[in-house]
Amino acid sequence: MEELVNLFHGFAVALQPYNIMLMVIGIVLGVIIGVLPGLGGANGVAILLPLTFSMSPTSAIIMLSCIYWGALFGGAITSILFNIPGEPWSVATTFDGYPMAQQGKAGEALTAAFTSSFVGALFAVVMITLVAPLVASFALQFGPAEKFAVYFLAFCSFVGLSKEPPFKTIAAMMIGFALAAVGLDSITGQLRLTFGVTHLLNGFDFLIAVIGLFGIGEILLTMEEGLAFRGGKAKINLRVVLQTWKELPKYWMTSLRSCFIGCWMGITPAGATPASFMSYGIAKRMAKNGKNFGKGEIEGVVAPETAAHAAGTAALLPMLSLGVPGSPTAAVLLGGLLIWGLQPGPMLFVEQKEFVWGLIASMYLGNIVGLLVVLTCVPIFAAILRVPFSIIAPLILVLCAIGAYSVHSSTFDVMLMLVFGVIGYLLKKCNYPLAPLVLAIVLGDKAEEAFRQSLLGSQGSFGIFLSNPLVSTIMILGLIALFWSVIQEGYTRLRATVAGPGSRAA
């Protein structure tokens, strides 16, 4: 009851006209940041953080968090329209969102993405409101072994639950692991695979790789196919939005499952990217139309978007309650709290109730405002498809180059983006999946660090990964996911063997 009273006080703070204005400004800026490949929510919040120094901490965090929500919404736009993920977690959205746009269903795909994002965030905010103390105490149990187990589960889910050939999936993932190993070893300080190039001391930036693999690679493929931009006749209106809303309840189980996956990955330090991949992989395996995933299935948009937004929102829980950011953007927001003289942790809920509950209330209101803003602007986004590809391709190239350059303000990154573009083009021509490669690049170094820290702490014993019920359960789930197709095939053969004599007797 006390939490409910505090939440109502938070709404009183968030509903002040000045704070509502900041919400709208933050959402619009966030959508723009999400649309620009390479900029990202974390970079956008960091760039705009100085603008908030003259504001009160509550107003500042409301604006910055709304920039975050807007970036989560906006990342789906270029993923669906151009097959260029505006955000890392939007990669999985391209698998079915882009084919839908090519089929002239851009409006349905965008509406499904925005609505699913809203549902995922709403679920996570309700979870934060109701079970914050319980979840915070649970997250305290995660050490290096538990972190590695979560990453292991994400990798195994993608190999075992995907319908891609396992060899090609593992091969693509191994390339990603090799690329993730480039740079300075975080444990020993040794240089790895830099070949004397100083620009590679920090390794390959994930966003550079994603922009090249997906953006430039897709442009090269489309140029080869005759400079045609499929899906250019998309029409968006209120009727399309309402029809999509009428269809979405059919996928309530996928949405609910994705919400749980997203919240789990957000609270643990795994983040929105593996949540979106894992949710997509499980949905593909369990859906009735799983064989159609990758060809323009709306359920393939619902799953990753719901999970990504749930994870992105849930990542703020450990930041507020423990002072441990669950995502890069949460880390930037954590820096903002310290600048404003606030110390994240359990005492924040006692000493700064107005701030905490004002932020939580703004999560509810910010996502409602965000959904209204992006749905209102859907016709503008869909209209981009009507521009001839011969005009839009150079603009996309410039946008990708700006995005790649903005990461480190380096022309080397732009050249690296072009190299990744050629690699992406060749992999697509050879029918190798890009998603496992991307997943390995973004999580490979983190998984390696957690793995090695675990072994250092256990003096080289692999028993650390079965040392307690939590890490054992996660590791076993990972192994089940890895061999799921084998288990399923064995179960089918066993049933056929058992049913065989009976069926013949009948």
NORDAZI-V377475 format. One record per residue. BURIAL is # if it has 24 or more other ideal C-beta (glycine too) atoms within 12 Angstrom, else .. Layout:
BURIAL / BURIAL
//
This chain:
. / . / . / . / . / # / # / . / . / # / # / . / # / # / # / . / . / . / # / # / . / # / # / # / # / # / # / # / # / # / # / # / # / # / # / # / # / # / # / # / # / # / # / # / # / # / . / # / # / . / . / # / . / . / # / . / # / # / # / # / # / # / # / # / # / # / # / # / # / # / # / # / # / # / # / # / # / # / # / # / # / # / # / # / # / # / # / # / # / # / # / # / # / # / # / # / # / # / # / # / # / # / # / . / # / # / # / # / # / # / # / # / # / # / # / # / # / # / # / # / # / # / # / # / # / # / # / # / # / . / . / # / . / . / # / # / . / . / # / . / . / # / # / # / # / # / # / # / # / # / # / # / # / # / # / # / # / # / # / # / # / # / # / # / . / . / . / # / # / # / # / # / # / . / # / # / # / . / # / # / # / # / # / . / . / . / . / . / . / . / . / # / . / . / . / . / . / . / . / # / . / # / # / # / # / # / # / # / # / # / # / # / # / # / # / # / # / # / # / # / # / # / . / . / . / . / . / . / # / # / # / # / . / # / . / # / . / . / . / # / # / . / . / # / # / . / . / # / . / . / # / . / . / # / # / # / # / # / # / # / # / # / # / # / # / # / # / # / # / # / # / # / # / # / # / # / # / # / # / # / # / # / # / # / # / # / # / . / . / # / . / . / # / # / . / # / # / # / # / # / # / # / # / # / # / # / # / # / # / # / # / # / # / # / # / # / # / # / # / # / # / # / # / # / # / # / # / # / # / # / # / # / # / # / # / # / # / . / . / # / . / # / . / # / . / . / . / # / # / . / . / # / # / # / # / # / # / # / # / # / # / # / # / # / # / # / # / # / # / # / # / # / # / # / # / # / # / # / . / . / # / # / . / # / # / . / . / . / # / . / . / # / # / . / . / # / # / . / # / # / # / # / # / # / # / # / # / # / . / . / . / . / # / # / . / # / # / # / # / # / # / . / # / # / # / # / # / # / . / . / . / # / # / # / # / # / # / # / # / # / # / # / # / # / # / # / # / # / # / # / # / # / . / # / . / . / . / . / . / . / . / . / . / # / # / . / . / . / . / # / # / . / . / # / # / . / # / # / # / . / # / # / . / # / # / . / . / . / . / . / . / . / . / . / . / . / . / . / . / . / . / . / . / . / . / .
//
